Amino acid sequence: MEFRNIPNILFVDDDYIFLKSIEIAFSKQYSIYLAISSTEALKILEKEEIDIIVSDYNMPGITGTDLFQITLNKYSDIPRILISAKSDTDFVIESLNKSQLFAFYSKPLNFEQLRISINKAFENKKLINENIELQDQLKANNEQLVELTKLLMKEIEENKVIMSQLSESKEKFEDAEKIAKIGHWQLNITENILLWSDEIYRIFGLEPQEFGATYEAFLDNIHHEDRELVNKAYTNSLKSKQPYEIVHRLLLKNGDIKYVRENCETLYDDNGFAVKSLGTIQDITEIKNYELELIRSKEKAEESETQIKYSQRVARLGYYIFDIKSGLWTSSEMLDEIFGIDKTYKRSVAGWLDIIHPDYQTRMNKYLTDNILTKHEQFNLEYKIVNRLSGKEYWVHGLGNLEFDNNNELIKMFGTIQDITEIKLSHEKAHKFQQIIEQLPVSIVVTDILGNIEYVNPKFTEITGYFDNEVIGKNPRILKSDKTPEEYYSNIWDTILSKKEWRGEFINKKKNGELYRDFTVISAITDIAETITHFIAIKEDITKRKAF
């Protein structure tokens, strides 16, 4: 079946003005069909041969994703592109999975990006149709091959009358061989003379005068990695007196590699000596390449799934699906690990509450009942659990998106749960460190690599009179008095830029103009690559201990 060059595109949107702009933008390149609603779109699908559906999500009645759900079974081969003003990650992932989308675009719509996506979808559809036609043709060829092979083997064993009939149909048979890409051969074992049909020469990419017409010459044209395998199959067949079938590669003179299926049967005299081998060779390169492509696609899909699982494990992130009507939920392997449960665990609301830390069970039960099931809010809360297997306590962050049916009844919640225990502990540690810094009896000043102040602690304000909002973004030179020479500062920069610690005294000036003396230690702060990112100064007021 010949596939059309100009695709039929169905655009569905309840915004008539938007549809007309679509028609103006794309009518020169595509055959455009417009539907103002999902119901009208279904009618068009019944009457017309549509190649691609582009639908808005937010429409009265049947939404874009609902339309795609309806069309999945009957029109599964039509690529679907969804447009929506909603662009949050969970919605996009849900839409891609639920409706098996080819693409998703957020409004405002970029027409050029949509045009590119439509062209890709149309090309993919053409490739799929071509693959289907190729499979059908290969199947037909293979069936024809089987019948022709049976006919060939039967005719070889017939008497001279059958041979005469075979001679009369030789031209027709050779045409059939060419169509099926199958050739036949005959080896006179006693004289080591090998006869090939014209199709075998075509398969091997040889002219008759280029071939030595011996068994050894045949082996020379087989891929060097398969040569021993083929020879062993033939010699074992002679010993066992059994026919064989083998798939192997050919290495042509131009460097191309072909896959062939070879069948062979040997005839013996009354004394049991092999006298003649008969066989067929079929070029199955296209079939083999298709099989290899399927294997690569499967491996790629498995690799992607493995990477997703690995990413979830690294992030300690699991997912769940909660069926509201049944009150039961399913979970990923990572979530089972976080919860410490196996496949036998009762995944009910009560089962979920049993996993939650006793101090949070009442609060989480109320949150689920009031906020989620009643007010239909999105699930977004941190809470504490107790791992059922280890008994350890963990902090988790739960997220969940709600799904409603056509009657706006809540039916499901899809979500993720992430183990944030280490993050929580880090935050607590950082908070404790912040408290320590703010209560130290010395001034702390943190600057960027240019010397601009990013943080000061309360002791700094107490000593200098400057509040943090007065100094953030400024240079510590605001404290400079005329009592400290310029070369003093040059020495400081040379020291700290070499990642060494500088120690010394300053005579600085407070906000009210009063002079004071402080003892200062300045050092560089580096990242994991040992690159300087900040400087920190610890300053002690020693005015009372040391006069000017």
Legacy VTK file of the C-alpha trace (Angstrom):
# vtk DataFile Version 3.0
C-alpha trace
ASCII
DATASET POLYDATA
POINTS 548 float
0.000 0.000 0.000
1.406 3.360 -1.023
1.547 5.852 1.840
0.437 9.407 1.111
3.027 12.199 1.089
0.814 14.888 2.666
-0.465 13.895 6.119
-4.035 14.428 7.308
-3.814 16.290 10.626
-6.777 16.576 13.023
-6.553 19.604 15.385
-8.931 19.579 18.389
-9.472 22.701 20.533
-12.517 24.506 21.921
-10.890 27.836 21.016
-12.135 28.547 17.464
-9.733 31.455 16.963
-6.797 29.228 17.914
-7.995 26.569 15.445
-8.171 29.116 12.624
-4.634 30.290 13.402
-3.539 26.634 13.224
-5.271 26.291 9.850
-3.546 29.402 8.498
-0.126 28.285 9.768
-0.245 24.676 8.561
-2.716 24.388 5.655
-0.039 24.873 2.984
1.943 21.877 4.281
-0.769 19.508 5.577
-4.381 18.491 4.966
-6.088 20.103 7.972
-9.202 18.882 9.811
-10.577 21.042 12.653
-12.752 19.925 15.573
-14.166 22.295 18.196
-14.779 19.407 20.649
-13.751 15.830 21.344
-17.187 14.597 20.196
-16.750 16.293 16.826
-13.217 14.860 16.610
-14.539 11.306 17.060
-16.985 11.837 14.183
-14.171 13.025 11.920
-12.078 9.982 12.866
-14.960 7.717 11.786
-15.165 9.335 8.332
-11.603 10.386 7.459
-8.190 8.707 7.350
-6.384 10.777 9.959
-2.610 10.436 10.310
-1.939 12.584 13.424
-4.157 13.998 16.219
-3.155 17.271 17.941
-5.487 18.093 20.843
-5.734 20.652 23.619
-6.048 19.128 27.090
-8.498 21.529 28.730
-11.844 21.151 26.938
-15.425 20.881 28.201
-16.769 17.353 28.491
-14.115 15.018 27.165
-10.599 16.339 27.830
-7.694 15.863 25.447
-6.267 12.941 27.450
-9.735 11.346 27.660
-10.077 11.658 23.881
-6.721 9.922 23.451
-7.797 7.194 25.873
-10.941 6.578 23.806
-8.977 6.391 20.552
-6.134 4.198 21.874
-7.715 0.851 20.923
-9.412 1.720 17.625
-6.776 4.144 16.325
-3.667 2.938 18.137
-1.473 3.600 15.095
-2.277 7.350 15.044
0.407 9.462 16.803
-1.064 11.753 19.495
0.273 15.202 20.470
-1.144 16.962 23.543
-1.170 20.740 24.100
-1.863 22.192 27.538
-1.416 25.313 29.610
-0.410 22.975 32.429
3.313 22.162 32.349
4.251 20.728 35.738
6.438 17.614 35.580
3.959 15.214 37.207
1.178 16.203 34.806
3.469 15.816 31.785
4.711 12.379 32.921
1.179 11.237 33.689
-0.100 12.404 30.303
2.796 10.777 28.404
2.243 7.428 30.151
-1.538 7.414 30.271
-2.223 8.481 26.692
0.933 7.069 25.071
1.722 10.507 23.643
4.163 11.111 20.833
4.815 14.631 22.161
3.629 17.187 24.715
3.713 20.992 24.326
2.862 23.766 26.745
0.998 26.900 25.795
1.800 29.458 24.449
2.503 27.150 21.514
5.626 27.383 19.343
4.283 26.596 15.862
7.724 25.729 14.456
8.387 23.174 17.207
4.937 21.675 16.613
5.632 21.516 12.854
8.884 19.625 13.504
7.121 17.204 15.880
4.296 16.584 13.343
6.853 15.829 10.619
8.689 13.411 12.922
5.416 11.712 13.918
4.406 11.342 10.271
7.824 9.915 9.338
7.592 7.456 12.268
4.127 6.370 11.130
5.368 5.840 7.589
8.274 3.748 8.913
5.909 1.659 11.051
3.631 1.043 8.037
6.629 0.146 5.898
7.845 -2.281 8.602
4.415 -3.927 8.763
4.337 -4.303 4.978
7.881 -5.681 5.051
6.948 -8.251 7.710
3.917 -9.331 5.680
6.063 -9.632 2.567
8.748 -11.560 4.453
6.140 -13.906 5.854
4.682 -14.469 2.402
8.159 -14.994 0.943
9.031 -17.453 3.690
5.850 -19.448 3.126
6.561 -19.461 -0.590
10.121 -20.494 0.205
8.985 -23.492 2.223
6.716 -24.661 -0.560
9.362 -24.106 -3.214
11.952 -25.963 -1.132
9.634 -28.932 -0.732
8.974 -28.895 -4.445
12.691 -28.680 -5.217
13.673 -31.580 -2.948
10.881 -33.699 -4.330
11.774 -32.945 -7.942
15.443 -33.869 -7.394
14.398 -37.399 -6.352
11.943 -37.877 -9.241
12.676 -39.921 -12.329
13.645 -38.638 -15.762
10.052 -37.720 -16.517
9.947 -35.411 -13.481
13.366 -34.042 -14.456
12.003 -33.238 -17.908
9.103 -31.383 -16.326
11.543 -29.518 -14.085
13.576 -28.480 -17.117
10.463 -27.036 -18.765
9.672 -24.977 -15.650
13.282 -23.907 -15.025
12.819 -20.287 -16.080
9.704 -19.922 -13.926
11.464 -21.573 -11.006
14.472 -19.263 -11.287
12.150 -16.268 -11.200
10.567 -17.658 -8.058
14.004 -18.163 -6.511
14.876 -14.560 -7.265
11.691 -13.301 -5.603
12.199 -15.459 -2.522
15.989 -14.847 -2.517
16.611 -18.562 -2.355
18.977 -20.611 -4.504
19.798 -24.293 -4.782
23.066 -26.139 -5.076
24.382 -29.623 -5.749
27.753 -31.090 -4.750
29.133 -34.155 -6.539
31.146 -35.526 -3.622
33.140 -38.049 -5.676
34.409 -35.466 -8.174
34.216 -32.431 -5.796
32.208 -30.441 -8.355
29.789 -27.873 -6.962
26.871 -26.546 -9.022
25.042 -23.365 -8.083
21.820 -21.854 -9.335
21.918 -18.293 -10.677
20.310 -16.970 -7.493
23.159 -18.286 -5.317
25.644 -16.380 -7.479
23.545 -13.248 -6.907
23.432 -13.908 -3.163
27.231 -14.368 -3.028
27.833 -11.355 -5.281
29.879 -13.459 -7.744
30.000 -14.209 -11.448
30.253 -17.892 -12.497
33.760 -17.388 -13.876
34.920 -15.958 -10.517
34.007 -19.124 -8.610
36.170 -22.252 -8.411
33.094 -24.531 -8.228
34.512 -26.646 -5.383
33.554 -27.167 -1.764
36.764 -25.368 -0.675
35.905 -22.383 -2.875
32.479 -22.262 -1.220
34.096 -22.170 2.237
36.367 -19.310 1.162
33.295 -17.073 0.635
31.934 -17.703 4.137
32.714 -15.191 6.892
35.973 -16.273 8.515
34.345 -16.389 11.966
31.643 -18.823 10.715
33.769 -20.961 8.367
34.661 -23.648 10.892
31.065 -23.795 12.138
29.692 -24.417 8.608
32.338 -27.018 7.766
31.663 -28.841 11.038
27.900 -28.861 10.386
28.450 -30.440 6.946
31.022 -33.045 8.035
28.874 -34.055 11.042
25.923 -34.434 8.682
27.931 -36.821 6.521
28.838 -38.911 9.566
25.322 -38.996 11.021
23.635 -39.245 7.596
21.141 -36.645 8.774
20.110 -33.423 7.006
21.019 -30.121 8.667
19.996 -26.486 8.749
22.329 -23.657 9.738
22.338 -19.842 9.709
25.685 -18.199 8.961
27.290 -15.117 7.444
28.849 -14.437 4.075
31.651 -11.918 3.563
31.338 -10.456 0.051
34.206 -9.067 -2.019
33.016 -5.484 -1.424
33.102 -5.999 2.352
29.327 -6.376 2.811
28.060 -9.005 5.232
24.993 -11.125 4.455
23.066 -13.603 6.582
21.894 -16.838 4.927
19.920 -19.917 5.981
21.371 -23.094 4.510
19.642 -26.496 4.308
21.415 -29.638 3.161
20.654 -33.321 2.639
23.093 -35.950 1.356
22.313 -38.969 -0.821
24.114 -42.312 -0.331
24.696 -45.335 -2.572
23.761 -48.899 -1.738
27.053 -49.343 0.109
26.371 -46.329 2.348
28.903 -44.037 0.680
27.987 -40.360 0.241
27.675 -39.522 -3.449
25.763 -36.265 -3.699
24.730 -33.394 -1.413
21.726 -31.229 -2.285
20.790 -28.004 -0.599
19.326 -24.538 -0.608
20.631 -21.161 0.517
18.257 -18.317 1.359
19.313 -14.686 1.815
17.738 -13.697 5.162
19.774 -10.525 5.659
16.705 -8.263 5.865
14.987 -10.589 8.333
18.148 -10.932 10.436
18.785 -7.181 10.497
15.186 -6.631 11.590
15.610 -9.225 14.353
18.873 -7.585 15.457
17.174 -4.184 15.488
14.393 -5.598 17.656
16.995 -7.042 20.037
18.834 -3.698 20.192
15.555 -1.883 20.847
14.708 -4.314 23.627
18.179 -3.955 25.161
17.896 -0.176 24.947
14.495 -0.273 26.657
15.861 -2.561 29.369
18.863 -0.255 29.790
16.547 2.751 30.158
14.489 0.897 32.748
17.671 -0.046 34.596
18.843 3.582 34.550
15.478 4.747 35.904
15.643 2.194 38.706
19.253 3.189 39.414
18.299 6.876 39.510
15.447 6.091 41.904
17.838 4.148 44.104
20.411 6.971 44.124
17.699 9.516 44.932
16.001 7.114 47.367
12.764 7.852 45.485
9.876 5.399 45.143
6.452 5.754 43.571
2.935 4.512 44.314
-0.575 4.369 42.821
-3.463 4.649 45.285
-6.851 3.353 44.064
-9.412 5.420 45.976
-12.396 3.092 45.456
-10.657 -0.079 46.632
-8.538 1.719 49.229
-5.490 -0.234 48.070
-2.160 0.972 46.707
0.692 -0.454 44.682
4.352 0.466 45.115
7.723 0.345 43.353
10.687 -1.747 44.522
12.418 1.348 45.899
9.364 2.357 47.927
9.123 -1.183 49.328
12.754 -0.867 50.426
12.113 2.506 52.096
9.059 1.098 53.891
10.753 -2.242 54.674
7.887 -4.327 53.220
7.630 -7.257 50.784
5.048 -8.380 48.229
2.853 -9.981 50.913
2.321 -6.742 52.852
-1.295 -5.524 52.958
-1.175 -2.296 50.948
-4.215 -0.578 52.416
-4.748 2.766 54.162
-4.384 0.959 57.488
-1.185 -0.665 56.216
0.199 2.754 55.254
-0.695 4.225 58.662
1.050 1.297 60.411
4.292 2.271 58.625
4.015 5.898 59.832
5.738 6.846 63.092
3.240 6.742 66.019
3.774 10.473 66.664
2.531 11.255 63.114
-0.218 8.670 62.563
-3.152 10.789 63.774
-1.964 13.856 61.872
-1.408 11.911 58.611
-4.774 10.142 58.855
-6.489 13.527 59.265
-4.443 15.001 56.400
-5.462 12.170 54.064
-9.145 12.386 55.039
-9.579 16.172 55.163
-7.068 17.623 52.706
-6.856 14.898 50.064
-10.108 12.895 49.998
-12.411 15.790 50.989
-10.778 19.021 49.775
-9.002 17.305 46.834
-5.678 18.995 47.508
-2.462 17.664 46.006
-0.499 15.532 48.484
2.618 17.409 49.604
3.896 16.729 53.117
6.944 15.587 55.068
6.418 12.974 57.744
8.219 10.309 59.713
8.014 6.525 59.206
9.372 3.409 60.894
10.920 0.856 58.534
8.993 -2.401 59.070
12.047 -4.556 58.476
14.820 -2.731 60.352
12.769 -0.705 62.847
14.770 2.409 61.921
13.097 5.802 61.756
13.168 7.750 58.477
11.953 11.119 57.262
10.091 11.011 53.945
8.561 13.591 51.615
5.322 12.482 49.965
3.891 13.992 46.775
0.690 12.966 44.995
-1.425 14.058 42.018
-5.120 13.267 41.880
-7.070 11.733 38.998
-10.810 12.207 38.490
-13.341 10.418 36.273
-15.779 12.047 33.849
-18.130 12.767 36.751
-15.357 14.580 38.616
-15.164 11.760 41.131
-11.745 11.149 42.678
-10.544 7.728 41.535
-6.759 7.589 41.914
-3.710 9.293 43.350
-0.314 8.920 41.652
2.695 10.010 43.625
6.245 9.647 44.866
7.784 9.196 48.291
11.420 10.146 48.855
13.671 9.272 51.776
14.890 12.708 52.958
16.443 11.519 56.222
19.965 12.619 55.279
18.668 15.984 54.065
16.800 16.460 57.340
19.875 15.558 59.371
21.978 17.923 57.260
19.498 20.735 57.852
19.504 20.037 61.588
23.305 19.993 61.632
23.408 23.241 59.643
20.903 24.804 62.053
23.017 23.788 65.048
26.115 25.187 63.364
24.254 28.440 62.645
23.250 28.690 66.292
26.849 28.167 67.374
28.131 30.833 64.963
25.539 33.344 66.100
26.355 32.787 69.787
30.143 32.935 69.505
31.819 35.674 71.598
33.823 36.785 68.530
32.845 38.488 65.265
32.426 36.317 62.166
32.580 37.870 58.702
32.139 35.816 55.485
32.897 37.390 52.088
32.857 36.277 48.471
36.103 35.948 46.500
36.012 39.702 45.723
35.809 40.584 49.395
32.118 41.593 49.437
30.401 40.729 52.704
27.800 37.928 52.562
27.328 37.218 56.307
28.063 38.715 59.718
27.039 37.292 63.106
25.337 39.232 65.947
28.661 39.789 67.747
29.833 41.825 64.719
26.831 44.146 65.160
27.454 44.390 68.905
31.090 45.456 68.409
30.876 47.662 65.277
27.369 49.069 65.567
26.598 48.007 61.971
23.541 45.791 61.383
23.820 43.011 58.821
21.577 44.783 56.270
23.977 47.761 56.391
27.064 45.749 55.430
25.836 42.859 53.244
27.246 43.372 49.741
29.835 45.895 50.956
33.571 45.523 51.500
35.039 45.229 55.026
36.970 48.448 54.254
33.964 50.313 55.725
35.655 49.534 59.066
39.029 50.840 57.882
40.733 53.615 59.841
43.829 55.627 58.887
45.807 53.679 61.500
46.407 50.644 59.248
48.902 51.103 56.335
47.932 50.073 52.745
50.751 47.566 52.356
49.228 45.712 55.287
46.226 44.780 53.122
48.398 43.673 50.202
50.083 41.171 52.445
46.675 39.867 53.575
45.490 39.226 50.000
48.758 37.540 49.012
48.457 35.207 51.979
44.809 34.175 51.727
44.843 33.821 47.913
47.610 31.253 48.347
45.189 29.376 50.676
47.285 30.148 53.752
45.925 31.438 57.039
46.581 35.098 57.877
46.773 36.306 61.492
47.162 39.873 62.637
45.704 42.949 64.279
43.634 45.850 62.937
42.802 49.243 64.317
39.296 49.688 62.903
36.543 52.260 63.212
33.039 51.595 64.502
29.860 53.036 62.988
29.935 55.864 65.579
33.531 56.723 64.633
35.096 55.169 67.732
38.360 53.303 67.156
38.874 49.751 68.390
41.548 47.088 68.056
40.794 43.507 67.017
42.831 40.359 66.520
41.823 38.700 63.228
42.309 35.295 61.633
41.422 35.112 57.917
41.379 31.945 55.800
40.016 30.785 52.467
37.015 28.490 52.023
37.312 26.034 49.076
34.954 23.640 47.281
35.644 19.962 46.566
37.811 20.993 43.594
39.971 23.079 45.952
38.773 26.271 44.267
38.405 29.306 46.551
34.749 30.303 46.873
34.714 32.494 50.031
36.835 33.968 52.799
36.063 33.855 56.522
37.394 36.234 59.161
37.246 35.546 62.903
37.731 38.818 64.767
38.255 39.278 68.538
37.941 42.702 70.168
41.175 43.173 72.179
40.809 46.920 72.819
40.606 46.473 76.580
43.736 44.301 76.615
45.901 46.404 74.315
45.974 50.195 74.083
46.459 52.154 70.846
LINES 1 549
548 0 1 2 3 4 5 6 7 8 9 10 11 12 13 14 15 16 17 18 19 20 21 22 23 24 25 26 27 28 29 30 31 32 33 34 35 36 37 38 39 40 41 42 43 44 45 46 47 48 49 50 51 52 53 54 55 56 57 58 59 60 61 62 63 64 65 66 67 68 69 70 71 72 73 74 75 76 77 78 79 80 81 82 83 84 85 86 87 88 89 90 91 92 93 94 95 96 97 98 99 100 101 102 103 104 105 106 107 108 109 110 111 112 113 114 115 116 117 118 119 120 121 122 123 124 125 126 127 128 129 130 131 132 133 134 135 136 137 138 139 140 141 142 143 144 145 146 147 148 149 150 151 152 153 154 155 156 157 158 159 160 161 162 163 164 165 166 167 168 169 170 171 172 173 174 175 176 177 178 179 180 181 182 183 184 185 186 187 188 189 190 191 192 193 194 195 196 197 198 199 200 201 202 203 204 205 206 207 208 209 210 211 212 213 214 215 216 217 218 219 220 221 222 223 224 225 226 227 228 229 230 231 232 233 234 235 236 237 238 239 240 241 242 243 244 245 246 247 248 249 250 251 252 253 254 255 256 257 258 259 260 261 262 263 264 265 266 267 268 269 270 271 272 273 274 275 276 277 278 279 280 281 282 283 284 285 286 287 288 289 290 291 292 293 294 295 296 297 298 299 300 301 302 303 304 305 306 307 308 309 310 311 312 313 314 315 316 317 318 319 320 321 322 323 324 325 326 327 328 329 330 331 332 333 334 335 336 337 338 339 340 341 342 343 344 345 346 347 348 349 350 351 352 353 354 355 356 357 358 359 360 361 362 363 364 365 366 367 368 369 370 371 372 373 374 375 376 377 378 379 380 381 382 383 384 385 386 387 388 389 390 391 392 393 394 395 396 397 398 399 400 401 402 403 404 405 406 407 408 409 410 411 412 413 414 415 416 417 418 419 420 421 422 423 424 425 426 427 428 429 430 431 432 433 434 435 436 437 438 439 440 441 442 443 444 445 446 447 448 449 450 451 452 453 454 455 456 457 458 459 460 461 462 463 464 465 466 467 468 469 470 471 472 473 474 475 476 477 478 479 480 481 482 483 484 485 486 487 488 489 490 491 492 493 494 495 496 497 498 499 500 501 502 503 504 505 506 507 508 509 510 511 512 513 514 515 516 517 518 519 520 521 522 523 524 525 526 527 528 529 530 531 532 533 534 535 536 537 538 539 540 541 542 543 544 545 546 547
